[in-house]
Amino acid sequence: MIRVLVVDDVAFMRIAIRRMIEQDKDMKVVGEARNGAEAIKLARELTPDVVTMDIEMPGMNGLDATTGIMESVSPPPAIVMVSATTQAGAADTVEALRRGAVDFVSKSSVFTNTDLAHIENELRPIVRAWATRRGTPVPTIARQPPPPAPLRPFDLVVIGASTGGPQALGKLLLATGKVGVPVVIAQHMPRFFTASLALMLAKDTGLDVREAVPHEALLPGSVYIIAGGQHGSMVRGVAGFRIRFEATTDGGSPSIDRLLLSAAACAASPLGVLLTGMGRDGCDGAVELHRRGASVLVQSPIECVVAGIPAAVIEAGAADAVLPLADLGAWIKSAVGGGVP
């Protein structure tokens, strides 16, 4: 049985989230808290598998509650933030990820500020994924032979991630360090959140990580995150690579497939990297990269929070190497090189 603690100062939201979670018979809400202080107390007493955490609450907020739970409950539960899609809410949510929260669900959608159907569609799969992973040590993964060196030097690195991506990206970029080509990331996230993610990754890795700007020429050694709520495609001009943006109303944005397919079309020697995530977004792009002779690396499924994306690429026969994050980063660092013109 997956045991969940729901934290929200609004009674209606606590009731709604309880009903969403308990639709699955193997998930049960074991407690409800109205503020951060109650959340810490109940987390200690109930030792839930997952905590759904609001941010803005009277008294102690969700950020301080996250810190308190991480420091006082062992092993700590998986904390999933349930937050508003605003600039302030996004910054607080990403800060919660830095403090130990594992994931987030936006209360908002393109249709309304509080979209219960949107929350329900995202919350239960995320709660299940993190509860299953909690307390299960990641098995030791044997180092696999790296893929062969490319015939031509890499000129672009494109990375796709979804559920579990913020943590995986931080570990990957730390292991990779600064490389001599632009790095472009499509991480499934709503509007506003990607700017805060870029700030978090820049702070944690020391790299030049930024949210991509329309028509900006991409610099070697810099990492660009496609803004949430839109798709981004690579284009190449006389000044080098740029990103063309397209607004979207669907949930799977930024599209990993669009990023990889466009890289396959315009880059001379791109490197594709697929990380943890639900679904199969990125598989078609990986197949096209592979068909054109480009290298495609995927995170080892056994290490992923959700293995859907890497597993789809492996099943399609488009993965040149399947490696844990540390080995992915080391290979990229070695193969792409750190020399920045």
N, C-alpha and C positions, 0 to 999 in steps of 0.2 A: 504494500500500500504506500503510495506517495503522499506524504504529509506536508500540508501547505499552511503557512501563516500569512494572513492577508492584513496589510497595513495601509489604511487610508482614513483620513479624517471625515470623509463624507459617508454617511451610513448607506446611502443608495449605492455608492460604488462598492462598498464592502459586500452588500447583498448580491449585486450583479456579478462581481468576480467570484464569489462563492458558487453561485449557480453555474457560471461558466465552467469552473474547475470540476465541480462534482457531477457534471454530465458524464464524465468518464468514471466508471465504477471503481477503478483502482486508484483514484485520486480523492483525497479528503481534506477539507479545510479544518484544521485542528484548533485554530484560534484566530481572533481578530483583534487588531490594535488600532487606536484612534490617533496615536502620535508616536514619536520616536522613542520616548521613555518607555511606554507600554510595549513597544516592539522589542526592545532589548530585554525587558523582563520576561516576556512570553517566549522569546527565542531561547533564553537560558532554561526556562522551565520545560518547554515542550520539545526542544531540539528538533524542529521541523527539517524536512529535506530541502524545501524551497520557501523563500519569503518573497511575496510580491510587495514592493515598497513604493508608496507615494513619496513625492519630494516635498511639496509645500504643505506643511501641517503646523498647527499651533504648538507652541512650546518647542520641543526638539524636532527638527526637520529630518527628512529622509537621509540627507548626507551624513549628519552626525550619528543617526541611528545605524547606518551602514558601518561606519567606523567602530561604533560600540559593539555591534554584533560580531564583526570580524575579530575584535580584540578579546571578546569574553566568551565566545561559544566555540568549543572544539569537539569534533571538526565543525567548521562554520557551515551554515546552510548556503545553498546557492541563492543569491539575492538578485531578483529580477526587478528592475525599476519600471514603474508604470507612470509615465510622465506626459506632460503637455508638450505639444510640438510648437514651442516658441523659442526665440533666441535664448532667453534666460533659462527656460526649461531644458533646452538642449545642452547648454553649458553645464548646468548642474548634473544632468544625467551622465555626461562624459566624465565629469569629476567623480561621480559615484563609481564609475568603472575603474578609475584610478585608485579609489579607496577599497576596492575589493568586490564590488558588484560584478556579476558575470554577463548580464545582458539587459535589454530594455524592451519595453513595448510602448509605443506611442498611443496616448488616449485619442489623438486626433487623426483624421483622414482628410482627403481633399474635399470631402462632402460636409463635414461638421466638426466642431471643436471636440465633442465627446461622442465618438462613434463606437457604440457597444459591439456591433457586428465586426468591426475591424479589430477591436481588442480581442474578441473571442477567437477569431481566426488565427491570430498570432500567439495568444497567450498559452493555450493548452499545449501546442507542440513544443514551445520553448520550455515551459515548466517540465514537461516529460523528458526532454533531451537533457536538461541540466540535472534533474533528479536522478536519471539513470547514470549519469557520469559521476555524480557526487560520491566521494568516498571510494571510487574504483581507481586504483593506481594505474597509470598508463604503463602498459607492458614495455619492457625493453625492446627496442626495435633494432634489429641488426642493420648495420650500415650496408647499403647496397652499392654495387658498382655505379659510379656516376655515368651520366650519358656521355657519348663521345663529344669531343670538342667541335664546335660549329665550323663549317667550311669558311665562313666569313665572320669577322668580329661582330658581336651583337651591337645594334644601334638603338634598341628600345627594349624596355622591360614593361610588360603589362601584367597586372595582378588582379584577380577576382576573388571576392570573399562574400559570405553572407553570415548566417548565425555563427557566433563565436569569433567573427572576424576581427573585431577591435583588439582582442588579446593576442590572436595569432599574428596580426600585422605588426604589433609591437615587438614580439619575439623575433619575427622574421627580419624586420628592418635592423634590429640590434645586431643580429648575426651577420647581416649583409654589409652594413656600414655604407659609406659613400661610394657609389660606383660612377663610372665615367660616361653614363648615358642617362637620359631622362627615365624616370620610373613613374608609371601612371596606374592608379588604383581605382577599381570600381568596387565599392563596398555598399551592399544594400543598406540604405539608411534614408530616413525622411529628410525633408528640407530642414535646414539649420544645423542638423546634427553633424554633418560632415566638416563644417568649419571648426567646430569644437573638437572633433576627432583629430583634425590636422594639428591643432594646437597641442593636444595631449601627446600625439606621437612625436612632434617636434621636441617637446619638453623631455619625454622619456628616452629618446634616442640621440638627441643632439644633432639630428639631421635637419636639412632644410625641407620641411614638410609643409605644404600649403594646399588650400583649396584652389583648384584650377580656375583661372579667369578666362572668359571668352577672348579668343584671338591672341592670347599670350603665347609668345614663342617659348617652347619648353627648353630649359637649360640642363645640360649634363650635370649630374650630381644632385639634382633636386628631385623631390618626390611630390607628385601632384595627385590630389584626391578629387574625383569628379563629384560635383555638388549633388546632394540628394534631391529627389524630386524631379530629376531630368536625366536624359541619356547623354552620353558623350561618345563621340567617334573621333578617331585619329585622322588627321589630314596632314599632308606634307607640302610645304612650299619652299621658296628660295631661302627663307630664313630658318628652315628646319621644321620640326613637328609642332603642330597646334592641335587644339581640341575643338571640335564643332559640337555645340550643344543643341538639344532638342527637348522642349518641355514635354512632360508626360503626366498622365493621371493614374497610371497603373502602379501596383505595389512593388513590383520587381525592378526597382530602379535604385541607382543607375544600372543599366543592363550590362552584364559581363559579356554576353555574346556580342553586343554591338562594339564594345571596346576591342575584343579579340579579333573579330571579323575585319574591322577597319584597320587594325594593326597588320593583319595578314595581307591586306590590300596595298598598304602604303609604305611599310617598312621593308628595308632590304634584308635585314636579319633580326627579326624580333624574337624575344624570349617570352613565352607565356607561362604564368604561374597560377595554379588554382588551389585555393585553400578551403577550409571548412565551410559548410553551408548546406541548407536544405535545397531540394529540387535539383534541377539540371541546367540552370542558367550558366552559360559558359562552355557547355559541352560542344555545341555546334561550332563555336569559335575555336575551341581547341582542336576539333577535327580539321577545320580549314587550315589552321596554322600547321598542323602535322602534315596535311596533304601537300602543302607548299614547301615542305622540308624544314620548317622552323622547329625549334626545340620547345617542348611542353613539359613542365614539371608539375607534379601534384603533391600535396601534403598527404602523408600516410593516413589512410582512413582510420586506422586504429587510434591515432592521436587526435582526430577531429572531434569536436563537440557533436556535430552532425556530419555524416560522411557522404551525404547525397551528391554534392558536386564532384568531389574527387572520384567517387565510385562510378559516376556516370562517364567521366572521362576515361577511366581505366577500362570500363566495360566496352567503350567505343573503340578501344585500341589506339587512343591518341596520346597516351602518357609515355614519354621517353624515360622518365624516372619517377619513382614513388619513394619519397623520403620524409623523415621527420623534419620539423621546422629548423632545428639547428643545422642539420646537414644541407637543407635547401639553401639557407643563408650562406653557409660556407662555400657551397658549389657556385652560387651566383657571384659571390665576392671573388672567387678564384677565376671563374670563366669570363665574367664581364670586365673585371679589373677596376681599380679605383682611380685610374688616371683621369683627371678632369682637365680638358684643354683650357 
